[in-house]
Amino acid sequence: MDFSIKQEHQGILDTAAKVAREDLLPRAADIDLKSVHTTESWAAIWENGLLGTTIPKDYGGLGLGLLESTMVLEKLAAGCASSTASFHMHTVVQRYIDALGTVQQKEELFSEVVNEGKLFGSWGSEPGTHGGAAPVKVVVNRAKEGYVMNGTKHFCTMAGACHRAMVHTNIPDKDGNRRTIMVMVPTWVEGVAITGEWNTLGMRGTVSPSVTFDNCFIDENALLGEPGEVEEKGIEQTFALGDAAIYIGIAQGAVDWFKEYAKSHTFDPSPQPLSHDLLLQRRVAEMTQRLEGARYVLYSSCQRYWEESNMGRWYLVSKAKYLASEAAVFVSNMVAAGLGGRIAHRRYPLERMIRDIRTATLMPPSPDRCLEVIAKYELGIDDVQLASRWGS
C-alpha cells in the first residue's frame, strides 16, 4: 500500500519528532519519578502547533486524517509515552466534538484548544466493568435548566489537569433503557471530585485516578449529539489505533537508544563496540522487523478504517493493536536481554521505556480479545455481543 503523505503533513511529522526529542524526552524521567501531570510537555505540543491535530482547518486546527494523526502519536511517543497517551485521548475527543457537536459547540470548544492551549480528557471506564464497556453507572438525568450527573469513573486520565472531560454517560429513556451520550464536563464545577490515587508501574505521568460525580449540574450545551447517536459514528475503536501507534513509538525509541548505546560502548576483552557482536546484531534485526510489520498493519488499518463496516473496523483495529502490543513487548524483552543488568539503572531511559511498554499494553482490548475478533471475522461469524466484551 502507498503510505506517502503530503509535504505539509511531512512538516508536521518533522515538528512532532523535534518536540519529542527536544521537549518531551528531557522531561520524561522526572515526570516518571514524580508521577505528575505532563503540563510542560503539553504546553510544548501546543506552542508547536500540534494540539489541534484532529480539529478541522475551518476551526483553526490541522485537520489531520486518521493515518497522519496516528503518525504524529508515534513520533511523540518516542520521547514520552505518558505525555503522548494523554494527548492521544485529547485528540480523540476532538473527533467526537467534530462528529457530534453543533457549530456553536465546535466554535467554543475548539477555540479553547487552538487559542488557549486547553486539553480535554476522555473518561469512560467504570468500576466493576471491563474497560471500554458501554457506560451504565454514571447516569445523567434531567433537572431544572439542565442535567444532573451522578456516579464514578475509573482511570480518568488528566484528572486534576484537563480543562474539560468528555464523560461517557448513560442517559436512560423513560423505560430505564440505557442510552449513551457524551458530556463535556467542565472539571472546575461543583460536584466533581477526585477520589482515587495514581501510583503505577509505568505510564506514571498519565495520572488517571478515579473521579466521582455527586449531583454535578451540567448545562444543556455540555451534551454532544442526541442519546445513542455516538454509537453510530465509529469513533470508539480509533482509541485503540492511537494506542497501537504509541506502543510502536515507545518501542522504536527503545530500539534507537539501544542501537546508539551498542555503537558507542565497548566491553573487555573485545576492543570493538557492542554493535559488532553477532548475537546483538540478530536482536536488532528481529526488533526492527517486528516493528516494521506492526507499523505496516497499523498504517494500512488507518487507511482502510472509514471504508469498512462496523465489524470490519473491529477487525482492522484488533490486528493493529495485537501486532503493536506483541512487537513492543518483544522489544522490551530483547533490549533487556541484550544489555543485561545495566539497563535497570534509572539513569538510562530503557528502564522507564520497558515499564511504560508493560503498562501501556494493558489497555483494552486484551491480546486474547483481539485474536477472538480477528478469528471471527476471518471465519465469518457474526457476534452481536462483541462490542460489550471489547474492553476485556
SERO-4910 file (N, C-alpha, C, O; in steps of 0.05 Angstrom, whole numbers):
BEGIN
 pado doro    nc1    nc2    nc3   cac1   cac2   cac3    cc1    cc2    cc3    oc1    oc2    oc3
  Met    A     17    -24      0      0      0      0     17     25      0     41     24      8
  Asp    A      6     47     -9     21     72    -11     15     89     14     -8     98     19
  Phe    A     35     93     31     32    108     55     45    136     53     51    149     73
  Ser    A     50    144     28     62    171     24     42    192     33     18    189     30
  Ile    A     53    214     43     36    235     54     43    262     41     65    264     28
  Lys    A     26    281     44     31    307     32     55    321     45     62    315     68
  Gln    A     67    339     30     91    353     40     85    369     66    101    369     84
  Glu    A     61    381     67     53    396     91     51    378    115     58    386    138
  His    A     42    353    111     40    334    132     67    324    141     71    319    165
  Gln    A     86    322    122    113    314    129    125    334    148    140    328    167
  Gly    A    120    360    143    130    381    160    119    378    188    133    384    208
  Ile    A     93    370    191     81    366    217     94    343    231     99    344    255
  Leu    A    100    321    217    114    298    229    142    306    238    151    297    259
  Asp    A    155    322    222    182    331    230    181    347    255    198    345    273
  Thr    A    160    364    257    157    380    282    152    362    306    163    366    327
  Ala    A    135    342    302    129    323    324    154    309    333    158    306    357
  Ala    A    171    300    314    196    287    322    214    306    337    227    297    356
  Lys    A    215    331    329    232    351    342    221    356    371    237    358    389
  Val    A    195    359    374    183    363    400    190    339    418    196    342    442
  Ala    A    187    315    407    193    291    423    222    291    433    228    284    456
  Arg    A    240    298    415    269    297    421    278    320    439    293    315    458
  Glu    A    268    344    435    278    367    449    261    376    473    272    389    491
  Asp    A    235    368    474    218    377    496    208    354    513    209    356    538
  Leu    A    198    333    501    186    311    516    207    293    529    205    288    553
  Leu    A    227    284    514    247    266    525    262    277    549    266    262    568
  Pro    A    271    302    548    286    312    571    270    314    597    282    313    619
  Arg    A    244    315    595    227    317    619    216    289    628    206    287    650
  Ala    A    218    269    611    205    244    616    213    230    642    196    220    656
  Ala    A    239    230    648    248    216    672    237    229    697    229    215    716
  Asp    A    237    256    698    227    270    722    197    266    725    187    262    748
  Ile    A    183    266    703    154    261    704    148    233    715    130    229    731
  Asp    A    163    214    705    160    186    714    166    183    744    152    170    759
  Leu    A    188    196    753    196    194    781    175    206    799    169    194    820
  Lys    A    165    229    792    146    243    810    117    235    805     99    241    821
  Ser    A    111    221    783     84    214    775     65    238    776     45    239    790
  Val    A     73    258    759     58    283    758     48    288    730     57    275    711
  His    A     29    306    727     18    313    701     41    325    683     59    338    693
  Thr    A     39    319    658     59    328    639     53    355    628     53    360    603
  Thr    A     48    374    646     39    401    638     57    415    619     48    426    599
  Glu    A     83    415    624    102    429    607    104    416    580    108    430    560
  Ser    A    102    390    579    103    376    553     78    383    537     80    386    512
  Trp    A     55    384    549     31    392    535     34    420    524     25    426    501
  Ala    A     46    438    540     50    465    531     68    466    506     63    482    488
  Ala    A     88    449    506    106    448    483     91    438    458     96    448    436
  Ile    A     74    419    462     58    409    439     40    431    428     38    434    404
  Trp    A     28    447    446     11    469    437     27    491    424     20    501    402
  Glu    A     49    499    436     66    520    425     77    514    398     84    532    382
  Asn    A     80    488    392     90    479    366     67    473    346     72    461    325
  Gly    A     43    481    354     20    479    335      8    451    331     -5    446    311
  Leu    A     13    433    351      4    405    347    -21    398    364    -32    376    361
  Leu    A    -30    416    381    -51    409    400    -78    404    385    -95    390    395
  Gly    A    -81    417    362   -106    414    347   -103    396    323   -114    402    302
  Thr    A    -88    374    325    -83    357    301   -109    347    288   -110    346    264
  Thr    A   -129    341    304   -154    329    293   -177    349    292   -200    342    287
  Ile    A   -171    375    298   -191    396    295   -191    404    265   -170    409    254
  Pro    A   -215    406    253   -216    415    225   -203    442    221   -202    459    238
  Lys    A   -193    445    197   -179    470    190   -198    495    192   -189    516    199
  Asp    A   -223    491    186   -243    513    188   -244    524    216   -253    547    220
  Tyr    A   -236    509    236   -237    518    264   -209    523    275   -205    525    299
  Gly    A   -189    525    257   -162    532    266   -144    509    271   -121    514    280
  Gly    A   -153    484    267   -136    461    272   -120    452    248   -121    466    227
  Leu    A   -107    430    250    -91    419    228   -107    401    209    -99    397    187
  Gly    A   -130    391    219   -148    375    202   -135    349    193   -141    341    170
  Leu    A   -119    337    209   -106    312    201   -125    289    200   -143    286    217
  Gly    A   -121    271    181   -136    246    179   -126    226    199   -107    231    214
  Leu    A   -138    202    198   -131    181    217   -102    172    214    -89    168    234
  Leu    A    -93    169    190    -66    160    186    -45    180    195    -27    174    210
  Glu    A    -49    205    187    -29    226    194    -29    232    224     -7    235    236
  Ser    A    -52    232    237    -53    238    265    -41    214    281    -29    219    302
  Thr    A    -44    190    271    -32    167    283     -1    168    281     13    161    300
  Met    A      9    177    259     37    180    255     49    201    275     71    198    285
  Val    A     34    222    280     42    242    299     46    230    327     65    235    341
  Leu    A     26    213    335     28    200    361     53    182    362     66    181    383
  Glu    A     58    168    341     81    150    341    107    166    345    125    158    360
  Lys    A    109    189    332    133    206    334    136    216    363    158    215    375
  Leu    A    114    226    375    115    238    401    122    217    423    136    222    442
  Ala    A    111    193    419    114    172    439    143    163    443    151    154    464
  Ala    A    160    167    423    188    161    425    201    179    446    222    172    457
  Gly    A    189    202    452    200    220    472    189    215    500    204    213    519
  Cys    A    163    214    502    150    209    528    123    196    523    105    208    511
  Ala    A    120    172    533     95    157    528     72    169    544     50    169    534
  Ser    A     77    178    568     56    189    585     44    214    572     20    217    570
  Ser    A     62    232    564     52    257    551     35    251    526     15    263    522
  Thr    A     45    231    511     31    224    486      5    211    490    -15    216    476
  Ala    A      3    193    510    -22    179    516    -44    199    524    -66    196    516
  Ser    A    -36    218    541    -56    239    549    -64    255    525    -88    260    521
  Phe    A    -45    263    509    -51    279    485    -68    263    465    -86    274    452
  His    A    -64    237    463    -79    219    446   -109    220    454   -126    223    436
  Met    A   -115    218    479   -143    219    488   -155    246    480   -178    247    471
  His    A   -140    267    484   -149    294    476   -156    295    447   -176    308    439
  Thr    A   -140    283    429   -145    285    401   -170    269    393   -185    276    374
  Val    A   -175    247    407   -199    231    401   -224    247    409   -245    246    396
  Val    A   -222    261    431   -245    278    440   -251    298    418   -275    304    413
  Gln    A   -231    309    405   -236    328    383   -252    315    361   -268    328    348
  Arg    A   -246    290    355   -262    275    334   -291    273    342   -309    277    326
  Tyr    A   -296    267    368   -324    265    378   -338    292    375   -361    294    366
  Ile    A   -324    314    383   -336    340    381   -343    347    352   -365    357    346
  Asp    A   -325    341    334   -329    346    305   -353    330    294   -368    340    278
  Ala    A   -356    305    303   -377    288    293   -404    294    306   -425    289    293
  Leu    A   -405    303    331   -430    305    345   -438    333    353   -462    339    357
  Gly    A   -419    351    354   -424    378    364   -439    396    345   -438    392    320
  Thr    A   -452    416    356   -465    437    339   -443    456    331   -420    455    341
  Val    A   -449    474    312   -430    494    304   -421    511    328   -397    517    331
  Gln    A   -440    518    345   -434    535    368   -414    520    387   -395    531    397
  Gln    A   -420    494    392   -402    478    409   -374    476    397   -355    478    412
  Lys    A   -373    472    371   -347    469    358   -331    495    361   -307    495    367
  Glu    A   -344    517    356   -331    543    357   -320    548    385   -297    557    388
  Glu    A   -336    543    405   -327    548    433   -305    529    441   -284    537    451
  Leu    A   -310    503    437   -291    483    448   -265    482    432   -243    481    444
  Phe    A   -266    484    406   -242    484    390   -225    509    395   -200    508    394
  Ser    A   -238    531    400   -224    556    406   -208    553    432   -185    563    434
  Glu    A   -219    539    451   -204    535    476   -178    520    472   -158    525    485
  Val    A   -179    501    453   -155    485    447   -135    502    431   -112    505    438
  Val    A   -144    513    408   -126    526    390   -115    552    401    -91    557    399
  Asn    A   -131    568    414   -123    594    423   -113    595    452    -98    613    459
  Glu    A   -122    576    468   -115    577    497    -98    553    506    -88    553    528
  Gly    A    -95    533    489    -79    510    496    -92    492    516    -78    478    531
  Lys    A   -118    492    518   -133    475    537   -134    446    527   -134    440    503
  Leu    A   -134    427    546   -136    399    539   -162    387    549   -173    396    570
  Phe    A   -172    367    535   -196    353    542   -190    324    548   -177    310    533
  Gly    A   -200    314    571   -197    286    578   -220    270    567   -240    281    558
  Ser    A   -217    243    568   -238    225    560   -241    204    581   -223    187    585
  Trp    A   -264    205    596   -267    187    619   -290    168    613   -314    175    612
  Gly    A   -283    142    609   -303    122    601   -305     99    620   -327     88    623
  Ser    A   -282     90    631   -282     65    648   -299     69    673   -299     90    685
  Glu    A   -312     47    681   -328     47    706   -321     24    724   -313      3    714
  Pro    A   -323     28    750   -317      6    769   -335    -18    764   -359    -15    760
  Gly    A   -323    -42    765   -339    -66    763   -347    -73    734   -363    -91    730
  Thr    A   -334    -59    714   -339    -66    686   -313    -68    672   -293    -58    681
  His    A   -313    -82    649   -289    -84    632   -284    -56    621   -302    -41    614
  Gly    A   -258    -49    619   -250    -24    606   -261    -22    578   -259    -41    563
  Gly    A   -272      1    571   -282      5    544   -311     -3    541   -323      1    520
  Ala    A   -323    -15    562   -351    -23    560   -369      1    559   -362     23    568
  Ala    A   -393     -3    550   -412     19    548   -419     30    575   -421     14    594
  Pro    A   -422     56    578   -428     68    604   -455     60    615   -474     59    600
  Val    A   -455     53    641   -480     45    654   -484     59    680   -506     68    686
  Lys    A   -463     62    695   -465     71    723   -464    101    727   -473    111    747
  Val    A   -452    115    709   -452    144    710   -476    154    695   -477    152    670
  Val    A   -496    164    709   -522    169    698   -528    200    697   -522    214    716
  Val    A   -539    208    675   -548    236    671   -578    237    671   -591    223    656
  Asn    A   -589    254    688   -618    257    690   -626    286    686   -611    304    693
  Arg    A   -650    291    675   -660    318    671   -663    332    698   -671    320    718
  Ala    A   -657    358    698   -661    375    722   -670    402    712   -670    407    688
  Lys    A   -677    420    730   -685    446    722   -663    461    707   -641    464    718
  Glu    A   -668    469    683   -650    485    666   -624    469    659   -604    481    653
  Gly    A   -625    443    660   -602    428    652   -604    399    660   -625    386    658
  Tyr    A   -581    387    669   -580    359    676   -563    356    702   -548    373    709
  Val    A   -567    333    715   -551    326    738   -538    299    733   -550    280    724
  Met    A   -512    298    740   -496    273    735   -487    261    762   -479    275    780
  Asn    A   -490    235    764   -481    220    787   -467    194    779   -474    182    760
  Gly    A   -447    187    795   -432    162    790   -402    165    792   -393    187    798
  Thr    A   -388    143    787   -358    144    789   -346    132    764   -355    113    753
  Lys    A   -325    145    755   -308    136    733   -281    128    743   -270    140    761
  His    A   -269    107    731   -242     98    737   -223    107    714   -232    113    692
  Phe    A   -197    107    720   -177    113    700   -182    139    685   -184    139    661
  Cys    A   -186    160    701   -193    186    689   -168    201    683   -158    217    699
  Thr    A   -156    197    660   -131    209    652   -133    240    651   -153    251    642
  Met    A   -113    252    662   -111    281    665   -130    293    685   -134    317    686
  Ala    A   -142    276    703   -159    287    724   -143    306    742   -122    298    752
  Gly    A   -153    330    745   -139    350    760   -122    368    743   -110    387    753
  Ala    A   -121    363    717   -105    380    699   -120    388    674   -116    410    663
  Cys    A   -137    371    663   -151    378    638   -173    399    644   -184    401    666
  His    A   -178    415    624   -197    437    626   -226    426    626   -243    435    642
  Arg    A   -231    407    609   -257    394    608   -252    364    604   -231    356    595
  Ala    A   -272    348    612   -271    319    608   -296    311    592   -318    317    600
  Met    A   -292    296    571   -314    284    557   -321    258    572   -306    238    570
  Val    A   -343    258    586   -351    235    603   -371    218    588   -392    228    578
  His    A   -365    192    586   -383    173    572   -405    166    592   -400    154    613
  Thr    A   -430    174    587   -451    171    606   -475    157    595   -478    152    571
  Asn    A   -492    149    614   -518    136    608   -540    156    614   -543    165    636
  Ile    A   -556    161    593   -580    179    597   -605    162    591   -614    161    568
  Pro    A   -616    148    611   -637    128    606   -662    141    594   -668    164    598
  Asp    A   -676    124    578   -702    133    568   -723    130    589   -717    122    612
  Lys    A   -748    136    582   -769    135    603   -774    108    614   -786    105    635
  Asp    A   -765     87    600   -769     59    609   -744     49    623   -743     26    632
  Gly    A   -724     66    626   -699     58    640   -678     45    623   -658     35    634
  Asn    A   -683     44    597   -663     32    579   -639     50    575   -641     74    574
  Arg    A   -615     37    574   -590     52    572   -588     66    545   -595     54    524
  Arg    A   -579     91    545   -573    105    521   -547    121    526   -545    135    546
  Thr    A   -528    118    508   -502    131    512   -502    159    502   -513    165    480
  Ile    A   -490    177    517   -486    205    508   -460    215    520   -453    209    543
  Met    A   -446    231    504   -421    243    513   -427    271    525   -442    286    513
  Val    A   -415    276    548   -419    302    561   -393    315    566   -375    304    579
  Met    A   -390    340    557   -366    356    561   -368    370    588   -380    392    589
  Val    A   -356    358    608   -359    369    635   -336    388    642   -313    380    640
  Pro    A   -342    412    650   -321    430    660   -310    419    686   -326    414    704
  Thr    A   -285    414    688   -274    400    711   -273    417    736   -267    407    758
  Trp    A   -279    443    734   -278    460    757   -305    463    771   -307    476    792
  Val    A   -326    451    761   -353    456    772   -357    440    798   -343    420    803
  Glu    A   -376    448    813   -382    435    838   -394    407    833   -409    403    813
  Gly    A   -386    388    849   -396    360    846   -377    342    832   -384    318    828
  Val    A   -353    352    825   -333    335    812   -310    332    832   -298    352    840
  Ala    A   -304    307    840   -284    303    860   -266    279    853   -275    258    845
  Ile    A   -239    283    855   -220    261    851   -221    244    876   -217    254    898
  Thr    A   -226    218    872   -230    200    895   -210    177    896   -213    159    912
  Gly    A   -190    177    879   -170    156    879   -142    167    876   -138    191    874
  Glu    A   -123    148    876    -95    156    873    -84    145    847    -98    130    833
  Trp    A    -59    152    840    -46    141    816    -17    136    823      0    154    823
  Asn    A    -10    110    827     17    102    834     22     75    821     17     54    832
  Thr    A     32     76    796     32     53    779     60     44    770     80     59    775
  Leu    A     62     21    758     87     10    748     99     28    727    122     36    728
  Gly    A     83     36    707     92     53    685     71     72    677     50     74    690
  Met    A     76     87    656     57    108    647     48    126    670     25    133    673
  Arg    A     68    132    687     62    145    712     53    174    708     39    186    725
  Gly    A     60    186    686     52    214    681     25    217    669     16    239    664
  Thr    A     11    195    664    -17    197    654    -36    205    676    -58    215    670
  Val    A    -29    200    701    -44    208    724    -74    204    720    -89    222    712
  Ser    A    -83    179    725   -111    172    718   -125    160    743   -131    136    743
  Pro    A   -131    177    763   -146    167    786   -175    164    781   -184    169    758
  Ser    A   -190    157    801   -219    155    798   -231    183    803   -219    200    817
  Val    A   -254    188    791   -269    213    795   -298    207    801   -310    191    787
  Thr    A   -309    220    821   -337    216    828   -353    241    822   -344    264    828
  Phe    A   -377    237    811   -395    259    805   -418    257    825   -433    237    826
  Asp    A   -422    277    841   -443    277    862   -462    301    857   -456    324    864
  Asn    A   -485    294    845   -504    315    838   -491    338    823   -495    362    829
  Cys    A   -474    331    803   -460    351    787   -478    362    766   -488    348    748
  Phe    A   -484    388    769   -502    401    749   -486    408    724   -464    418    725
  Ile    A   -499    402    701   -486    408    675   -507    422    657   -530    416    657
  Asp    A   -497    441    643   -514    457    624   -521    440    600   -507    421    593
  Glu    A   -544    446    587   -552    431    564   -532    432    542   -529    412    527
  Asn    A   -517    453    539   -497    456    518   -473    437    522   -455    435    505
  Ala    A   -472    424    545   -449    405    550   -453    378    537   -434    363    533
  Leu    A   -478    372    529   -484    346    516   -477    347    486   -484    366    472
  Leu    A   -463    326    477   -456    324    449   -475    305    434   -476    281    440
  Gly    A   -490    316    416   -508    300    400   -533    290    415   -539    300    437
  Glu    A   -547    272    402   -571    260    414   -565    234    428   -545    221    421
  Pro    A   -581    226    447   -576    200    461   -574    177    441   -592    174    423
  Gly    A   -553    161    443   -549    138    425   -535    144    399   -525    126    386
  Glu    A   -534    170    391   -522    177    366   -492    170    364   -482    163    343
  Val    A   -478    173    387   -449    168    387   -442    140    378   -421    135    366
  Glu    A   -459    121    384   -454     93    377   -454     87    347   -445     66    338
  Glu    A   -464    106    332   -466    103    303   -442    115    288   -440    113    264
  Lys    A   -424    129    303   -403    144    290   -377    129    285   -361    137    268
  Gly    A   -373    107    299   -349     90    294   -323    102    304   -302     94    296
  Ile    A   -325    121    323   -301    134    333   -288    118    356   -264    119    359
  Glu    A   -304    104    371   -294     90    395   -269     73    388   -249     74    403
  Gln    A   -270     57    367   -248     39    361   -222     53    354   -201     41    356
  Thr    A   -224     79    346   -200     93    339   -181     98    362   -158    103    359
  Phe    A   -192     96    387   -175     97    410   -153     76    408   -129     83    414
  Ala    A   -160     52    401   -140     30    400   -120     34    378    -97     24    381
  Leu    A   -127     47    356   -107     53    335    -86     72    346    -62     68    340
  Gly    A    -94     92    361    -75    110    373    -58     96    394    -34    102    395
  Asp    A    -70     78    409    -54     63    429    -33     47    414    -10     46    423
  Ala    A    -40     34    392    -21     19    377      3     36    367     26     27    368
  Ala    A     -3     60    359     18     79    350     36     85    373     61     87    369
  Ile    A     25     89    396     42     95    420     60     72    427     83     76    434
  Tyr    A     50     48    425     66     24    431     90     23    412    113     19    420
  Ile    A     84     27    387    106     27    367    126     49    371    150     46    369
  Gly    A    115     73    378    132     95    383    151     91    407    175     97    406
  Ile    A    140     81    430    157     76    453    178     55    446    202     59    451
  Ala    A    170     34    433    188     12    426    210     22    406    233     14    409
  Gln    A    202     39    387    222     50    369    242     67    384    266     67    378
  Gly    A    233     82    403    251     98    420    270     81    435    294     87    437
  Ala    A    261     58    445    278     39    459    299     27    440    322     24    448
  Val    A    290     19    416    309      8    397    330     28    389    354     22    387
  Asp    A    322     53    384    341     74    376    362     78    398    385     81    392
  Trp    A    353     79    423    372     83    445    391     59    447    415     62    451
  Phe    A    379     35    445    395     10    446    417     10    424    439      3    430
  Lys    A    410     18    400    430     19    378    452     39    384    475     32    380
  Glu    A    445     62    393    465     82    399    484     73    421    508     78    420
  Tyr    A    473     61    441    489     50    463    508     29    453    532     29    460
  Ala    A    498     11    436    514    -11    426    537      0    408    558    -12    408
  Lys    A    532     21    394    553     32    376    574     48    391    596     53    380
  Ser    A    568     57    415    586     75    429    599     63    454    614     76    468
  His    A    594     37    460    605     25    484    620     -1    477    612    -16    459
  Thr    A    642     -5    491    658    -30    488    660    -43    516    659    -30    536
  Phe    A    663    -69    515    667    -84    540    690   -104    536    691   -119    516
  Asp    A    708   -105    555    730   -124    554    720   -153    552    699   -159    563
  Pro    A    734   -170    538    761   -166    526    760   -156    497    781   -151    485
  Ser    A    736   -152    485    734   -143    457    740   -113    455    729    -97    470
  Pro    A    757   -106    436    762    -77    431    741    -64    414    740    -39    412
  Gln    A    723    -80    403    703    -69    385    677    -61    400    672    -73    421
  Pro    A    662    -42    389    637    -35    402    618    -59    404    621    -78    388
  Leu    A    599    -58    422    579    -79    425    564    -85    399    555   -107    394
  Ser    A    562    -65    382    547    -68    357    559    -89    338    546    -98    319
  His    A    584    -97    343    598   -117    326    592   -145    336    600   -165    323
  Asp    A    578   -148    358    571   -174    368    548   -186    351    528   -174    347
  Leu    A    552   -210    341    533   -223    323    506   -227    336    485   -224    324
  Leu    A    506   -236    362    481   -240    376    465   -214    379    441   -214    376
  Leu    A    479   -193    385    466   -167    388    455   -158    361    433   -146    360
  Gln    A    470   -162    340    460   -155    313    434   -170    307    416   -158    295
  Arg    A    433   -195    315    409   -210    310    385   -198    325    363   -196    314
  Arg    A    390   -190    350    369   -177    365    359   -152    351    335   -148    350
  Val    A    377   -136    341    369   -111    328    352   -117    303    332   -104    298
  Ala    A    361   -137    288    346   -145    264    318   -154    271    299   -147    257
  Glu    A    316   -171    291    290   -181    299    272   -159    309    248   -158    302
  Met    A    282   -141    325    266   -119    335    256   -101    313    232    -94    312
  Thr    A    274    -93    296    266    -74    274    245    -87    256    227    -73    246
  Gln    A    248   -113    250    229   -126    232    202   -129    245    181   -126    232
  Arg    A    201   -135    271    176   -136    285    161   -109    284    137   -108    279
  Leu    A    176    -88    289    164    -62    289    155    -54    261    134    -41    258
  Glu    A    171    -61    241    163    -54    214    137    -67    206    120    -55    193
  Gly    A    134    -93    213    110   -107    207     85    -95    221     64    -92    209
  Ala    A     89    -89    247     67    -77    262     59    -50    251     36    -43    249
  Arg    A     79    -35    243     75     -8    232     59    -10    206     41      6    201
  Tyr    A     66    -29    189     52    -32    163     23    -38    168      5    -26    155
  Val    A     17    -56    186    -11    -63    191    -26    -40    203    -50    -35    197
  Leu    A    -13    -25    221    -26     -1    233    -33     19    212    -56     29    211
  Tyr    A    -14     26    195    -19     46    174    -40     37    155    -58     53    147
  Ser    A    -39     11    147    -60      0    129    -87      2    142   -107      8    129
  Ser    A    -89     -5    168   -115     -4    182   -126     24    183   -150     28    180
  Cys    A   -108     44    187   -117     72    187   -128     80    160   -148     94    158
  Gln    A   -114     72    139   -123     80    112   -150     68    105   -166     81     92
  Arg    A   -155     44    114   -179     29    106   -203     34    125   -225     27    119
  Tyr    A   -197     45    149   -216     45    171   -244     55    163   -264     41    168
  Trp    A   -246     79    152   -272     91    147   -287     79    124   -310     84    120
  Glu    A   -273     61    109   -286     48     86   -300     22     95   -316     11     79
  Glu    A   -294     13    119   -304    -14    127   -330    -13    142   -339      8    152
  Ser    A   -343    -36    143   -367    -40    160   -358    -39    189   -334    -38    195
  Asn    A   -378    -39    207   -371    -38    236   -353    -62    244   -333    -58    258
  Met    A   -360    -86    235   -344   -110    241   -317   -108    228   -297   -116    240
  Gly    A   -317    -97    204   -291    -94    191   -272    -75    206   -248    -79    206
  Arg    A   -284    -54    219   -268    -36    235   -257    -50    260   -233    -47    267
  Trp    A   -274    -66    273   -264    -81    296   -240    -98    287   -221   -101    302
  Tyr    A   -243   -111    264   -222   -128    254   -196   -113    249   -175   -123    258
  Leu    A   -197    -91    236   -173    -75    230   -159    -66    255   -135    -67    258
  Val    A   -175    -56    274   -165    -46    299   -152    -68    315   -131    -65    327
  Ser    A   -165    -91    315   -154   -114    331   -127   -123    319   -109   -129    335
  Lys    A   -125   -124    293   -100   -132    281    -78   -112    289    -56   -121    297
  Ala    A    -84    -87    286    -63    -66    291    -55    -67    320    -31    -65    326
  Lys    A    -74    -68    338    -67    -67    367    -52    -92    376    -33    -91    391
  Tyr    A    -61   -115    366    -48   -140    374    -19   -140    365     -1   -146    381
  Leu    A    -14   -134    340     13   -135    330     31   -114    342     55   -119    348
  Ala    A     20    -90    347     36    -69    360     43    -77    389     65    -72    398
  Ser    A     24    -89    403     28    -98    431     50   -119    432     69   -118    447
  Glu    A     47   -139    414     66   -161    414     94   -151    406    114   -160    418
  Ala    A     96   -133    387    122   -123    378    135   -107    400    159   -109    405
  Ala    A    119    -90    414    130    -73    436    140    -90    459    162    -85    469
  Val    A    125   -110    467    133   -128    489    158   -143    480    176   -148    497
  Phe    A    159   -152    455    183   -166    445    207   -148    447    228   -157    456
  Val    A    204   -123    439    227   -104    441    236   -101    470    260   -100    476
  Ser    A    216    -98    488    224    -95    516    240   -119    527    259   -115    543
  Asn    A    233   -142    518    248   -166    526    276   -167    513    296   -174    526
  Met    A    278   -159    487    303   -160    473    323   -140    483    347   -146    485
  Val    A    314   -115    489    334    -95    498    344   -103    526    367    -97    532
  Ala    A    327   -115    542    336   -123    569    356   -146    566    376   -146    580
  Ala    A    350   -165    549    368   -188    546    394   -179    533    415   -190    539
  Gly    A    393   -159    515    416   -151    501    436   -135    517    460   -137    513
  Leu    A    426   -120    537    444   -103    553    446   -112    582    463   -102    597
  Gly    A    429   -130    590    432   -142    617    425   -123    639    409   -104    636
  Gly    A    438   -128    663    431   -114    687    435    -84    686    422    -69    702
  Arg    A    452    -74    669    458    -45    668    433    -29    661    431     -5    668
  Ile    A    414    -41    647    390    -25    639    371    -20    662    352     -5    660
  Ala    A    376    -34    685    359    -29    708    365     -3    722    348      7    738
  His    A    387     10    715    394     36    727    375     58    716    370     59    692
  Arg    A    365     74    734    346     95    726    360    117    710    347    133    697
  Arg    A    386    118    710    400    138    694    397    132    664    403    149    647
  Tyr    A    388    108    657    384    101    629    354    101    623    338     91    640
  Pro    A    345    112    601    316    113    595    303     86    589    279     84    590
  Leu    A    319     66    583    308     40    576    291     29    599    271     16    595
  Glu    A    300     33    624    285     23    647    257     34    647    238     19    652
  Arg    A    254     60    642    227     72    641    211     63    617    188     57    619
  Met    A    225     61    594    211     52    570    199     24    573    177     18    563
  Ile    A    214      6    585    205    -21    589    180    -21    607    161    -35    602
  Arg    A    181     -5    629    158     -4    647    134      8    633    111     -1    636
  Asp    A    139     28    616    117     41    601    104     21    582     80     20    579
  Ile    A    121      6    568    111    -14    549     93    -34    563     71    -41    554
  Arg    A    103    -44    585     89    -65    600     62    -54    611     42    -69    612
  Thr    A     61    -29    618     37    -17    629     18     -9    607     -6    -14    608
  Ala    A     28      5    586     11     15    565     -3     -7    550    -26     -4    542
  Thr    A     10    -30    546     -2    -51    531    -24    -66    546    -36    -85    536
  Leu    A    -29    -58    571    -52    -69    586    -78    -56    578   -100    -66    585
  Met    A    -77    -35    562   -102    -21    554   -119    -41    538   -109    -56    522
  Pro    A   -146    -39    542   -163    -57    526   -164    -49    497   -159    -25    490
  Pro    A   -170    -68    480   -176    -96    485   -151   -112    489   -129   -105    479
  Ser    A   -153   -134    504   -131   -151    510   -122   -166    485   -138   -168    466
  Pro    A    -98   -178    485    -90   -194    462   -109   -217    456   -114   -223    433
  Asp    A   -119   -230    477   -138   -251    472   -164   -242    459   -174   -255    441
  Arg    A   -173   -218    467   -197   -207    454   -192   -200    425   -209   -204    408
  Cys    A   -169   -188    420   -161   -181    393   -161   -206    375   -171   -205    353
  Leu    A   -149   -227    385   -148   -252    369   -176   -264    364   -181   -275    343
  Glu    A   -194   -261    384   -221   -270    380   -235   -255    358   -248   -267    340
  Val    A   -231   -229    358   -244   -212    337   -233   -220    309   -248   -223    290
  Ile    A   -206   -223    308   -194   -230    282   -204   -256    272   -211   -259    248
  Ala    A   -205   -276    289   -214   -303    281   -243   -303    272   -250   -315    252
  Lys    A   -260   -289    287   -289   -289    280   -293   -275    253   -310   -283    237
  Tyr    A   -278   -254    248   -281   -240    223   -272   -258    200   -285   -260    179
  Glu    A   -249   -272    204   -239   -290    183   -258   -313    177   -259   -323    155
  Leu    A   -272   -322    198   -290   -345    196   -318   -337    189   -336   -354    185
  Gly    A   -323   -311    188   -350   -302    180   -370   -305    202   -394   -309    196
  Ile    A   -362   -305    227   -380   -309    250   -390   -281    259   -374   -264    266
  Asp    A   -416   -277    259   -428   -252    268   -434   -254    298   -451   -270    306
  Asp    A   -421   -237    313   -424   -238    342   -435   -211    351   -421   -191    353
  Val    A   -461   -211    357   -474   -185    364   -466   -175    391   -470   -152    397
  Gln    A   -454   -192    408   -446   -184    435   -417   -175    436   -406   -170    457
  Leu    A   -404   -174    412   -376   -168    412   -369   -141    425   -350   -139    440
  Ala    A   -384   -121    419   -378    -94    430   -379    -94    460   -363    -80    472
  Ser    A   -397   -109    473   -399   -109    501   -375   -123    515   -369   -118    538
  Arg    A   -360   -140    500   -337   -153    511   -311   -141    501   -289   -150    509
  Trp    A   -313   -120    484   -289   -108    471   -268   -100    491   -244   -103    486
  Gly    A   -276    -89    514   -257    -78    532   -243    -98    550   -227    -90    567
  Ser    A   -249   -124    547   -236   -143    565   -212   -157    552   -199   -174    564
***
